[in-house]
């Protein structure tokens, strides 16, 4: 996996600057071109349900000024809620298309655990508590360009490149009595960077088709937190996280054609995100700054949705 990660890093560092130029050239062509080329436009809207997990840990010095490889660990578990998805793509020249999509998940329930350790390898727990995390949201936006290749009449593959940004607004709320005060701590993340993907489409019958998609994301990770009850920390930014990582996502869609222009869609999507080692920058109320190691961040997401797709041809 390390070698694959390095290859994609090298590749995307060189193509990510081309993507905005491609969009700036082809979108005007799409919107203003006159002649015999048909510009097929697809619009999609879905509603669904999403389940997500995220965890991170840091290294640092314990109360005895000894280095601990896992000093503190946070785990958001089963943050769930309804999600909305809107997307579209338009064929700008022959089988070349550009697309964009946006989704928003509203978190309605979940929990988060906070654990601190005194010695290495998660030994000697000095603090552990579970908090409510049933608030917040996750949203993302992606743009892409790709090309459709038809073969054997019933099948097509669509390689593509794009750029995406995923943001999360996570909360730590009351813990049923163990912590005093109006706890309303926040942890806000941003995963952003280029991606490459491949779609496989199979037309099973005249009305039913299946689509499978796999995508690799090369991302920069940034997070900022406000631990609102800790007086020794600064507010509204108590600490920040920075790291590099990658994401893998896959989805399967089943499409049923109702009319010549309208289809129903059932979708299942799974994604996994992770970072390597990064930095944890802590800001204290006395003005001092402490930098230590962010060990890693992990995130998973499962989404099930249903919706409608409309096809228009200019």
N, C-alpha and C positions, 0 to 999 in steps of 0.2 A: 504493500500500500504506500510506503514511503516513496518509492521510485515513481509510481503513478502520480502521486501528489506533486512531486517535483516537476514532472513533465507538464502537467496541467498548469502549474505556476508559471513556468517558462513560457508556455503557449499563450496564456491569457494576458500576461504582461504586455504582449505584443499585439494582441487583437482587440483589447478593450478600448483602445483609442480609435479604432476604425469604426466601431458600431455606431456611435453618434453621427459620424459623417455619412454612413450608409443611410441612416434614417433621414437625415436632412436632404439627401439627394432623392430618395425614392418616394417619400411621402408627397412632395409637390408633384412628382410625376403621376402618382396615383390620383391625386385630387384634381389635377388640371388637364391630364392627357385627353386628347380627342382622337377618334379613329376607330379601328376595328377591334382593339383589344378589350376583352371583357374583364372588368374588375370585380371579382367575386368577394363579397363582404360577408363575414360570419360574425354574429353576435351571440353571446352566451350569458345566461344568468342562472345561478344556482343558489339554493339554500341548503344548509346541512348542519352537522354537529361535529365538533372537534374536541379531541382529547390531547393534551400536551403535558410534557414533563421537562424540567430543566434543573440541572445541578451544577455547582461549581465549588471549588475548594482553594484555599490559599495555604502557603507555608508561612512561617514567621517565628518570632521569639515568644516563648511562654513567660509565665510570671517569674521564672527563675533566670530569665535571659538566655535560655537554651533554645537552640534551633529545633523546630518541630516540622516534619515534612508535610503533615496535614494539621494545621493549627485550627482552622475553622471550616465548616462545610455547610452549605445551604442546599436544600432539595425541595423544589416545587413539584408536587405530585398531583396528577389527575386534575389539572386546571382545565375545566371543560366549559363548553357553552355553544350557543348557536353561531353559525358563520354565514356570511353572504359572500358570493363570488360573482364578479362581472368580468367578462373578457371579450376580446374581439380580434379578428385578423382579416387582412385584406390582401388579395393577390395583386401585386403591382406590375408584374411583367411575367407572362407565361406562368410558370409554376413557382416563381419567387414571391414570397409573402412576408409581410411584417405584422407584428401583433403586440398586444399589450393586455395585461390583466391586473385586477385588483381584488383583494379579499380582506375581510374584516371579521374577526372573531370576538364576541363579547363574552368575557369570562364571568360565569355565574356561580361557580363553586370550585373548591380545591383546598389544598392544605400545603403548608411549607414547614419544614423542620430546620432548626438551627442547632448545630452541635459544635462545641469547642473541645479540644483535646490538649492534654498536658504533655504527652510523650508521643513518639513516632508511631506511624502505622495505625492511627486511630485508636490508640490505647489511652486509658486513664481519662475518662470523660469528666470534664469539669462543668459543663453546661449542656443541657439538652431540653428543647421545648418544641412544641408543635403549635403553629398559628394558623388562623384562617387566611385563605388567599382567594376568596370568592369575589374578586373584583378585579377590574382591569380589562385589557384587550390586547389582541395581537393583530397586526395588519401588515400586508406586503403589497409591493408593486413590482411588476416585471415588464420589460420590453424585449422583443426578440426579432430576429430575422432568420428565415429559413427557406429551404427549397424542397419541393415535393417531387419524389421520383416514383413513377408508376411502373409496376411489373406484374406479369401474369394476370392482367385485367382486374383481378379482385384485391390486389394488395398494393400498398405504397409505403415508402419510408420517407421520413422528413427530418434530415439533420438540421440543426439550428444553433445559433449563438445569441446571447443576450446579456442583459444586466439587470440585477434585481436587488431589492432592499426589503428586509424583514425587520419589523420593529415589535417589541413587546413592552407592555407596561404592567409589571407585576407588583403585587402588594403583600405586605405582612400586616395583618390586622390583629384583633384581640385573640387571646389564647385561653379563654375560659377561666381567668382568675389568677394565673401564676405571675403575670407581669402587671404592675400597677401603672395607671395612666392611659391616656388616649393614644394607643399605639396605631400608627398609620405610616409605617415605613414603606418605601418604594424602591424598586429595582427596575431600571429601564434599559433595554438592550437594543442594539442595532447590528444586524448581520447584513453586510452588503458586499457586492462584487459581481464579476462576470460569471457566466455559466455556459455550458455546452450540453445539448440534449439530442436525443434521437427518439422519434415517434415511429411506431409500426401500426398501420391501419389495415384491417381485414374486413372486407364486405362479405358477411356470412350469407345473407340473402339480399333481395332487392330492398328490403326495409331495415334490416338489422346489420349493424357493423360494430366492431370492437376496436378500441384504440389502447395501446400500451405505450407508456412514456417513461424514459429513464433520463435523469438529469444530474450532472455533476456541477456543483457550485464551488468556486474559489472565493473565500470571503475574508474580510476584515471584521473583527469583532470589537465592539465598544459598548461599555455599560457604565451607567452612573447610578448611584444609590443615595438615598437619604434615610438614615437610621434616626428617626425623629426623636426618640426618647433618650438617646445617648448624648449627654451634655458635653462630653469630652470631644465629640465629633463636630465638624463644621456643618452648617446647613445653608442652602438646600442640597449641596453636594458633599456627602460625607466621604465617599471614596469612588474611584474610577477603575475600570478594568479595560485593558487593551491586549489583543492577541490576534493571531492569524489562524485560519482553519479552513475547513471544507464542509460541504453538505452533499448528501446523496438523497435524491427523492425519486419516487416511482409512483405511477398511477395507472389505473385501469378504468376505462370508460366504456359503457355499453350505450349505443345510440339506436333509437327506434324512430324511423321516419314516418311521421303522421301524414304530412302532405309534402308537396314538392319543395316547399321552403321551410317547413317546421319539423323539428325533431325533439324527442324527449331524451334526457341524459341521466344515467345513473353512474356515479363516480365513487371510487375508493382511492384514497391517496395516503402514502406513508413517506415520512422524511426523517432523516437522521443528520444531526449537525454536531460537530465537535471542533475544538480548538487545541492547539499545542500549548506549551507553556507561554505565559505572558507576564504582564505586570499588574500589581495591585497597588494603587496610589491612595494612601489614606491621608485625609486632611483633618488635623486636630484643631480644636477651638482656640488653642494658644498660638496658632499660626505655623506650627511645625508640620512637616510633611514626611511621611514614612512610606518608603517604597519596598515592597516585598514581592514574592513570586506568586502569580496566579498559576495554579497547577494545570487546570484544564476546565473547560465548560462543555457540558453535554446537553443535547436537546433532542427530543423525539416528538413526532406529531402524527396522529391518525385522524383523517377526516372522511366522513361519509356524506354524500350530498346527492341531490336530485335537482333537475332544472330543465331548461328549454334552450334550444339553439335555433336561431333564425338565419337563413341564408338569403342574401340579396345579390343580384347581378346587375351591374351597370352596363 
